[in-house]
């Protein structure tokens, strides 16, 4: 019988062209006369070709079978699209009267049904905003006969997802400005740093973020213009002329651009489109410099495997400052998708979903885990017949999906249609990225929502997607094959005992090459630190891997794994508990307590949570040294407000800050371990 590891490897290999592919395939037949391909094709069984011939080293470079002989750099059916500006020009011409940008927020702040702006209307607004920036003296690119001779100024975007964000971004592309997203949740110091580092000259904000900007205006000398989205000119502050900064409303800038229209100054593919700053889990934010060509190549390549359509509806709520959502927006524009924006409150996202009824839902494991936990807890508390019915329906439908069969529609009518309705009832495609999604959760989503559920792997530095699953792939536990716009090589890491020949899973450092790879960090050539740590006995640990396993803990909402400073031989964990779940458990166990803090400190509670973490670790086949040996429970959630989370929606833990915040708890856990289980260091 196949092991799960063998099934996963076979699924991934099926994405790649093998030697058994019919010789009648035109692209396959091209491999035969190619010396480089011939040398390695028979040995490895994959149609993987590099521009140069390898002289030494192992052949473990992989490309997508969809384009094995040439890396994708542009849309195959629209090779004339080389920049974001070209992409949107195509969208406006092709989908002029189609719905494009939708919002529920009215001018007076009330919430109603979605109101839409068409592609043609968005194209007009893009031209007016760009012209308004030129009218206001923000230096545009120097153009001569449609050739950009010098890059335009940097423009900051300092507000959450809404139609104006996308319009401003399109304006930047049309006039060769460089867009610089600013997370709306970043603290003042980080915003100040990015504005100065990128020499931002104009900032688009909302009234809430305007007050933050004004608090340190004298410390951001490059800024000349602040445009307030949703602001009313009569209510905006009038700054002294000595500041050199003008503040005006978005609507006023639109009007100025309308009355003083300026011609586009289209960028070249190699021109900088955006400086996308990472949120800085290890300190100062880093600005990834991405070109128009980078972003077009990434979307063109990844869209060969996953198709969007002009009939699709997409909900935008992941931060537009994050590359994941930026790439989604480029894809949506190319295919004429209608994009509806959430209200701006994550707690009301389900209400927005019900109103919009999207067909495409892109999210992160953090939210999918919450959906999974919420439904499973509801099932368990329902008890009796309802619980048995759910389990029977779930198991029957899951088995059918895994066997490639159509599940009986009876199960949807009896159980799952109500669950589907929570997301509007029309979702045909779910995508997950930013961190690993548990195979159990992925299977759960497929069964409950009856749609394709895909997972990808990527990063800001590669313009988003490095690998992704394809529609129709129902095997969980992997992130698919390479984006046709890149090639991937697994490089051995001898000091970690990782090799590309390890079984059942090859291991090593993932290296990526192709037109999706960024040019570097803005004004920073220094290699950044990685979150991989060595324990005292020489083993290497990636804490995020362990945290992702522990994310399914039935007691905890969040988990921080601390691996020490290479002088400790074990891991310890801090778990932020779910108060309701913990209280229910205590009542069932007959444990008395005065408050939640006392319950968290109770040895019986800590033992129960650690036992659950151990069970999850065994299920995920963690290695012995990857198990937490002690746990501290806290009732305060990890949040951006207490400095423990980054402001991206995946909300990564800020490790240096978490280490300092929980320093006493960490020290106490190691002290406890040293007395109960002598470590090798104590015996020396």
C-alpha positions in Angstrom: 0.0 0.0 0.0 1.3 3.5 -0.9 2.4 5.7 2.0 1.1 9.3 2.1 4.6 10.4 1.3 4.7 8.3 -1.8 1.3 9.6 -2.9 2.4 13.2 -2.4 5.7 12.7 -4.4 3.8 11.0 -7.2 1.3 13.9 -7.4 4.1 16.4 -7.6 5.9 14.4 -10.3 2.7 14.2 -12.3 3.0 18.0 -12.7 6.3 17.5 -14.5 6.8 16.1 -18.0 8.2 12.5 -17.8 10.1 10.4 -20.3 6.9 8.4 -21.0 5.1 11.4 -22.5 4.1 10.8 -26.1 6.7 11.6 -28.7 3.9 13.1 -30.7 3.8 16.1 -28.4 5.5 18.9 -30.4 7.1 20.5 -27.4 8.3 17.2 -26.1 9.9 16.2 -29.4 12.0 19.4 -29.2 13.9 17.8 -26.3 15.5 15.1 -28.4 18.1 17.2 -30.4 19.0 19.3 -27.4 22.3 18.1 -26.0 21.8 19.6 -22.6 18.3 18.1 -22.3 19.4 14.8 -23.7 22.2 14.5 -21.2 19.9 14.7 -18.2 16.5 13.9 -19.6 17.0 10.1 -19.5 18.6 10.2 -16.1 16.0 12.2 -14.2 12.9 11.8 -16.3 11.9 15.4 -16.3 11.9 17.9 -19.1 14.1 20.4 -17.4 16.5 22.5 -19.4 18.8 25.3 -18.3 20.2 28.0 -20.6 23.7 26.7 -20.0 25.1 23.2 -19.8 26.1 22.0 -16.3 29.7 21.1 -15.9 29.5 19.8 -12.3 26.9 19.1 -9.6 23.7 17.2 -9.4 20.9 17.7 -11.9 18.0 18.8 -9.6 16.6 21.8 -11.3 12.9 21.7 -12.0 10.5 23.6 -14.3 6.8 23.4 -14.9 5.8 20.8 -17.5 3.6 23.5 -18.9 6.6 25.4 -20.3 9.7 23.2 -20.0 11.8 24.7 -22.7 11.2 28.4 -22.0 10.4 30.3 -18.8 7.2 32.3 -19.2 7.7 36.1 -19.1 4.4 37.3 -20.6 0.9 36.1 -21.2 1.2 33.7 -24.1 -2.0 35.0 -25.7 -1.1 38.7 -25.1 2.7 39.0 -25.5 2.3 42.8 -26.0 1.5 43.1 -22.3 4.9 43.8 -20.6 3.9 46.2 -17.8 1.2 46.8 -15.3 0.1 49.8 -17.4 -0.2 47.6 -20.5 -2.2 45.1 -18.5 -4.7 47.7 -17.4 -5.0 49.3 -20.8 -5.9 45.8 -22.1 -8.5 45.5 -19.3 -10.2 48.8 -20.0 -10.3 48.1 -23.7 -11.6 44.5 -23.3 -14.0 44.9 -20.3 -14.9 48.6 -20.4 -18.5 48.1 -19.3 -17.9 45.2 -16.9 -18.2 45.7 -13.2 -14.7 46.2 -11.7 -14.5 47.8 -8.2 -17.3 47.5 -5.7 -17.8 48.8 -2.2 -20.5 48.7 0.5 -19.4 51.9 2.2 -21.4 55.0 1.4 -20.2 58.6 1.4 -21.8 59.1 4.8 -20.1 56.0 6.2 -23.2 53.8 6.2 -23.1 50.3 4.9 -25.5 49.0 2.1 -25.4 46.8 -1.0 -22.4 46.8 -3.2 -22.1 49.7 -5.6 -19.8 49.2 -8.6 -17.4 51.2 -10.8 -16.8 49.7 -14.3 -13.4 49.1 -15.9 -14.0 52.1 -18.1 -14.8 54.4 -15.1 -11.8 53.1 -13.2 -9.6 53.9 -16.3 -10.9 57.5 -16.4 -10.2 57.9 -12.6 -6.7 56.5 -13.1 -6.0 59.1 -15.7 -7.4 61.9 -13.6 -5.4 61.0 -10.5 -2.2 60.6 -12.4 -2.8 64.0 -14.2 -3.6 65.5 -10.8 -0.2 64.4 -9.4 1.6 65.9 -12.4 -0.5 69.1 -12.0 0.6 69.3 -8.3 4.2 69.1 -9.3 5.0 65.6 -8.3 7.9 64.7 -10.7 6.8 62.2 -13.2 9.2 60.1 -15.3 11.1 61.9 -18.0 9.5 60.6 -21.3 10.6 61.1 -24.9 8.6 59.5 -27.6 7.1 57.0 -25.1 10.5 56.1 -23.7 11.1 56.5 -20.0 14.4 58.2 -19.4 14.2 58.6 -15.7 12.0 57.0 -13.0 9.2 59.1 -11.5 8.8 59.9 -7.8 7.7 57.5 -5.1 4.0 57.6 -4.0 2.9 56.2 -0.7 -0.4 54.5 -0.1 -1.4 54.6 3.6 -4.9 53.1 4.0 -6.7 49.8 3.9 -8.3 48.1 0.9 -10.8 50.1 -1.0 -11.3 51.1 -4.7 -9.2 54.2 -4.5 -6.1 52.1 -3.5 -6.3 50.2 -6.8 -7.0 53.4 -8.8 -3.9 55.2 -7.3 -1.8 52.1 -8.1 -3.0 52.1 -11.7 -2.2 55.9 -11.9 1.3 55.2 -10.7 1.8 52.6 -13.4 0.4 54.9 -16.1 2.8 57.8 -15.2 5.8 55.7 -14.2 5.6 56.6 -10.5 6.8 54.0 -8.0 4.1 52.9 -5.6 5.1 52.3 -2.0 2.5 50.6 0.1 2.4 51.5 3.8 0.7 49.0 6.1 -2.2 50.9 7.8 -1.3 49.0 11.0 2.4 49.9 11.0 3.5 52.0 13.9 4.6 55.6 13.4 8.3 54.7 13.5 8.1 52.1 10.7 6.0 54.4 8.5 8.5 57.2 9.1 11.4 54.9 8.3 9.8 53.7 5.0 8.8 57.2 3.8 12.3 58.5 4.3 14.0 55.3 3.0 12.0 55.4 -0.2 12.0 59.2 -0.5 8.3 59.3 -0.8 7.0 62.7 -2.2 3.2 62.1 -2.2 1.1 60.1 0.3 -2.5 59.0 -0.1 -4.1 58.4 3.2 -7.5 58.5 5.0 -8.5 60.8 7.9 -7.5 58.2 10.5 -3.9 57.9 9.1 -3.6 61.6 8.3 -3.3 62.4 12.0 -0.4 60.0 12.3 1.4 61.6 9.4 0.9 65.1 10.8 2.4 64.0 14.2 5.8 63.5 12.6 5.5 65.7 9.4 8.7 67.6 10.2 10.6 64.3 10.2 9.6 63.3 6.7 11.1 66.1 4.6 10.7 64.5 1.2 6.9 64.6 1.4 5.3 67.5 -0.6 1.7 66.4 -1.0 -0.8 64.5 1.2 -4.1 63.4 -0.5 -6.9 62.4 1.9 -9.2 59.7 0.6 -12.7 60.3 2.0 -11.7 63.7 3.3 -13.6 66.9 2.9 -11.5 69.9 2.0 -13.3 72.2 4.4 -12.4 69.9 7.3 -8.8 69.3 6.3 -6.0 71.2 8.1 -4.3 74.1 6.4 -0.5 73.7 6.9 1.8 76.7 7.1 3.6 77.4 3.8 6.9 76.9 5.6 6.2 73.2 5.8 6.2 72.9 2.0 3.4 70.3 2.2 0.0 70.6 0.7 -3.0 68.7 2.0 -6.1 68.2 -0.2 -8.9 65.7 -0.7 -8.9 62.9 -3.2 -12.0 64.3 -4.9 -10.2 67.7 -5.4 -7.2 66.0 -7.0 -9.6 64.1 -9.3 -11.1 67.4 -10.4 -7.7 69.0 -10.9 -6.6 66.1 -13.1 -9.8 66.2 -15.1 -9.3 69.8 -16.0 -5.6 69.5 -16.7 -5.3 66.1 -18.5 -1.8 64.9 -19.0 -0.6 62.2 -21.5 0.5 58.8 -20.0 4.2 58.2 -19.5 4.2 54.4 -19.9 7.0 52.5 -18.1 9.3 49.8 -19.6 9.2 46.2 -18.3 12.5 46.7 -16.4 11.3 49.9 -14.7 10.5 49.7 -11.0 6.8 49.3 -10.3 6.7 49.1 -6.6 8.9 48.9 -3.5 7.2 46.4 -1.3 8.4 46.6 2.2 8.3 43.4 4.3 6.8 43.8 7.8 10.1 43.1 9.5 9.9 40.1 11.8 13.6 40.5 12.4 13.8 44.3 12.8 13.9 47.1 10.2 11.5 46.7 7.2 13.2 45.7 4.0 12.1 47.2 0.7 11.8 44.6 -2.1 12.3 46.3 -5.5 9.9 44.8 -8.0 9.7 45.7 -11.7 6.7 45.7 -14.0 8.3 42.7 -15.8 8.6 40.8 -12.5 4.9 41.1 -11.7 3.7 40.4 -15.2 5.8 37.3 -15.4 4.6 36.0 -12.1 0.9 36.4 -13.0 1.3 35.2 -16.6 3.1 32.1 -15.4 0.8 31.2 -12.5 -2.4 31.8 -14.5 -1.5 29.0 -16.9 -2.5 26.6 -14.2 -5.3 28.5 -12.4 -7.8 30.4 -14.5 -9.9 33.4 -13.5 -12.8 34.5 -15.7 -14.7 37.7 -16.4 -17.7 36.1 -14.7 -15.8 35.7 -11.4 -16.3 37.8 -8.3 -13.3 38.3 -6.0 -13.4 39.6 -2.4 -10.5 41.8 -1.5 -9.6 41.9 2.2 -6.0 40.7 2.5 -3.8 43.7 2.8 -3.0 45.3 -0.5 0.4 46.2 1.0 1.1 42.4 0.9 2.4 40.8 -2.4 -0.2 38.1 -2.2 -3.1 40.5 -2.7 -1.2 42.7 -5.1 -0.7 39.7 -7.4 -4.3 38.8 -7.0 -5.3 42.3 -8.2 -3.1 42.1 -11.3 -4.7 38.7 -12.2 -8.2 40.0 -11.6 -7.7 43.1 -13.8 -6.2 40.9 -16.6 -9.3 38.7 -16.7 -12.0 41.3 -16.1 -12.9 40.0 -12.7 -15.3 42.0 -10.4 -13.5 42.9 -7.2 -15.6 43.7 -4.1 -13.9 45.2 -1.1 -14.7 44.3 2.5 -15.9 47.0 5.0 -12.6 47.2 6.7 -13.5 45.2 9.7 -12.3 41.5 9.8 -15.1 40.6 12.2 -17.7 41.6 9.6 -16.0 39.7 6.8 -18.6 36.9 6.8 -21.3 39.6 6.4 -19.5 41.0 3.4 -19.1 37.6 1.9 -22.8 36.9 2.2 -23.6 40.2 0.5 -21.0 39.9 -2.3 -21.3 36.1 -2.9 -17.7 35.8 -4.3 -16.7 32.9 -6.6 -13.0 33.2 -5.7 -11.7 33.4 -2.1 -8.0 33.8 -1.4 -7.0 33.7 2.3 -4.3 32.5 4.7 -4.1 29.5 7.1 -4.8 31.7 10.1 -8.4 32.3 8.8 -8.9 28.8 7.4 -7.9 27.4 10.8 -10.5 29.5 12.5 -13.2 28.3 10.1 -12.1 24.7 10.7 -12.1 25.1 14.5 -15.4 27.0 14.5 -17.3 24.4 12.5 -15.7 21.4 14.3 -16.5 22.9 17.7 -20.1 23.5 16.6 -20.4 19.9 15.4 -19.0 18.5 18.7 -21.3 20.6 20.8 -24.4 19.7 18.7 -23.9 16.1 19.8 -26.1 13.1 19.1 -27.7 12.6 15.7 -26.4 15.9 14.2 -22.8 15.0 15.0 -23.2 11.4 13.6 -24.8 12.8 10.5 -22.0 15.3 9.9 -19.3 12.6 10.4 -21.1 10.2 8.0 -21.5 12.9 5.4 -17.9 14.2 5.8 -16.3 10.7 5.5 -18.4 9.7 2.5 -17.8 12.9 0.6 -14.1 12.9 1.4 -13.6 9.4 0.2 -15.4 10.2 -3.0 -13.2 13.2 -3.6 -10.0 11.3 -2.9 -11.1 8.6 -5.4 -11.8 11.1 -8.1 -15.5 10.5 -8.0 -18.4 12.9 -7.8 -19.9 12.9 -4.2 -23.6 12.2 -3.8 -25.4 15.6 -3.8 -27.5 14.3 -0.9 -24.7 15.2 1.5 -24.7 18.8 0.4 -28.4 19.0 0.7 -28.4 17.5 4.2 -25.3 19.0 5.7 -22.9 21.2 3.6 -25.1 23.7 1.8 -25.7 25.6 5.0 -21.9 25.7 5.6 -21.3 26.9 2.0 -23.8 29.7 2.6 -21.5 31.2 5.2 -19.2 32.3 2.3 -22.0 33.3 0.0 -22.7 29.9 -1.5 -20.9 30.5 -4.8 -17.2 30.0 -4.0 -15.7 27.8 -6.7 -12.0 28.3 -5.9 -10.2 28.8 -2.6 -6.5 29.6 -2.5 -4.1 29.5 0.5 -0.7 31.1 0.9 1.6 33.0 3.2 2.2 30.0 5.5 1.6 26.3 5.4 -1.9 25.0 5.5 -2.5 21.7 7.4 -3.5 18.8 5.1 -6.4 18.1 7.4 -7.7 21.6 7.1 -7.3 21.6 3.3 -9.3 18.3 3.1 -11.9 19.8 5.4 -12.4 22.9 3.2 -12.7 20.7 0.0 -15.4 18.6 1.6 -17.4 21.3 3.4 -17.3 24.0 0.6 -17.3 21.7 -2.4 -14.8 23.7 -4.3 -11.2 23.6 -5.6 -8.8 24.3 -2.8 -5.3 25.1 -3.9 -2.1 26.0 -2.0 0.9 27.9 -3.2 4.4 28.8 -2.0 6.1 32.1 -2.7 7.5 35.3 -1.2 7.7 39.0 -1.8 11.1 38.7 -3.4 9.7 36.5 -6.2 6.8 38.7 -7.0 4.5 36.2 -5.2 4.2 32.6 -6.6 7.1 30.2 -6.8 5.0 27.0 -6.8 1.3 26.3 -6.8 -1.2 23.4 -7.1 -3.4 23.1 -10.1 -7.2 22.8 -10.4 -8.2 19.2 -10.2 -5.3 18.2 -7.8 -7.1 16.8 -4.8 -4.0 15.6 -2.9 -3.2 17.6 0.2 0.2 18.1 1.9 2.2 19.7 -1.0 2.4 23.1 -2.7 2.4 22.0 -6.3 4.9 22.4 -9.1 7.0 25.4 -10.1 5.4 28.5 -11.6 6.1 28.3 -15.3 7.9 31.7 -14.9 10.7 30.3 -12.8 12.9 27.3 -12.2 13.6 25.8 -8.8 16.7 24.0 -7.5 17.1 22.3 -4.2 20.7 22.9 -2.9 22.2 20.7 -0.3 23.0 22.2 3.1 25.7 20.0 4.6 25.8 21.8 8.0 22.2 20.9 8.5 22.5 17.4 7.0 20.0 18.3 4.4 20.4 16.8 0.9 18.3 16.7 -2.2 18.5 12.9 -2.0 16.9 12.6 1.4 13.9 10.2 1.5 11.0 10.2 1.7 11.3 14.0 1.3 14.3 15.7 -0.4 15.6 18.6 1.8 17.7 21.6 1.2 17.8 25.3 0.5 15.2 26.3 -2.2 16.8 28.5 -4.9 14.7 30.2 -7.5 15.7 31.7 -10.8 13.7 33.5 -13.5 12.0 36.7 -14.5 9.9 36.8 -11.3 13.0 37.3 -9.0 13.4 40.8 -7.7 16.5 43.0 -8.3 17.3 43.3 -4.6 16.4 45.3 -1.4 16.2 49.0 -1.8 19.4 50.6 -0.5 20.3 47.3 1.3 22.7 44.7 0.0 23.1 42.9 3.2 21.8 39.3 3.4 18.9 39.1 6.0 18.7 36.8 8.9 16.6 33.6 8.7 14.4 32.1 11.4 16.4 28.9 11.6 18.1 28.1 14.9 20.5 25.4 16.1 19.9 23.6 19.4 22.7 22.7 21.8 22.9 19.1 20.4 23.4 20.5 16.8 19.9 20.0 15.4 18.4 22.8 13.3 14.8 24.0 14.0 12.5 26.1 11.9 10.1 27.4 14.6 7.3 28.4 12.1 7.0 24.8 11.0 6.4 23.7 14.6 4.0 26.6 15.3 2.0 25.7 12.2 1.5 22.1 13.6 0.5 23.5 17.0 -1.9 25.9 15.5 -4.6 23.2 15.6 -4.3 22.9 19.4 -7.9 22.7 20.7 -7.0 24.9 23.7 -5.0 27.6 22.0 -5.7 30.5 19.7 -2.0 31.3 19.1 1.4 29.7 19.8 5.0 31.0 20.0 7.7 28.4 19.9 11.1 29.4 21.4 14.1 27.4 20.5 16.7 29.0 22.7 20.0 30.5 21.8 21.9 27.3 20.8 22.7 26.6 24.5 19.4 24.8 25.2 18.6 21.3 24.2 14.8 21.6 23.9 12.0 23.8 22.7 9.5 25.6 24.9 6.2 27.1 23.9 3.9 30.0 25.0 0.3 29.4 24.1 -2.4 32.1 24.1 -5.5 30.2 25.1 -9.1 30.3 23.8 -10.9 31.4 27.1 -14.2 29.7 26.2 -12.6 26.4 25.3 -10.4 26.4 28.4 -13.3 27.2 30.7 -15.4 24.5 29.2 -12.6 22.0 29.7 -12.1 23.0 33.3 -15.8 22.7 34.1 -15.8 19.2 32.6 -12.7 18.2 34.6 -14.2 19.7 37.8 -11.3 22.2 38.2 -12.1 25.2 40.4 -10.4 28.5 39.9 -10.9 32.2 40.7 -9.9 33.7 37.4 -8.5 32.8 34.0 -4.9 33.6 35.0 -5.1 31.1 37.9 -6.5 28.5 35.5 -3.7 29.1 33.0 -1.1 28.5 35.8 -2.7 25.3 37.1 -0.3 22.4 36.5 -3.2 20.2 35.4 -4.1 22.8 32.7 -0.6 23.1 31.4 -0.3 19.3 31.3 -3.5 18.9 29.3 -2.3 21.5 26.8 1.1 20.0 26.5 -0.5 16.6 25.9 -2.5 18.0 23.1 0.6 19.6 21.5 2.4 16.2 21.8 -0.5 14.5 20.0 -0.5 17.1 17.2 3.3 16.7 16.9 3.0 12.9 16.6 0.3 13.2 14.0 2.5 15.6 12.0 5.5 13.3 12.4 7.7 15.9 14.1 11.1 14.8 15.0 11.8 14.3 18.7 13.7 17.5 19.1 10.9 19.5 17.5 8.5 18.8 20.3 8.0 21.5 23.0 9.0 20.1 26.4 7.3 22.8 28.4 4.4 25.2 28.0 3.3 28.5 29.5 -0.3 29.5 29.1 -1.4 33.2 28.7 -4.9 34.6 28.3 -3.7 37.8 26.5 -3.8 37.3 22.7 -0.7 38.0 20.6 -1.6 41.2 18.7 -0.2 44.1 16.8 -1.2 46.3 19.7 1.2 44.6 22.1 3.9 44.5 19.5 4.0 40.7 19.1 2.6 40.4 15.6 3.5 41.9 12.2 0.9 44.0 10.5 0.4 41.6 7.6 -2.8 39.5 7.6 -0.8 36.3 8.1 0.3 38.1 11.3 3.7 36.5 11.8 5.2 36.5 15.3 7.9 39.1 15.8 10.5 36.8 17.4 12.8 39.3 19.1 9.9 41.1 20.6 8.2 37.9 21.7 11.4 36.7 23.3 11.7 39.9 25.3 7.9 40.0 26.1 7.9 36.4 27.5 11.5 36.5 28.9 10.5 35.5 32.5 8.2 32.8 31.4 10.9 31.3 29.1 13.5 31.4 31.9 11.1 29.8 34.3 10.3 26.9 31.8 14.0 26.2 31.3 14.7 26.3 35.0 11.8 23.9 35.5 13.2 21.6 32.8 16.7 21.7 34.3 15.5 20.4 37.6 13.2 17.8 36.3 15.2 16.4 33.4 19.0 17.1 33.5 20.3 18.2 30.2 23.6 17.1 28.6 25.1 20.4 29.6 24.4 19.8 33.3 26.1 16.4 33.2 29.3 17.7 31.7 
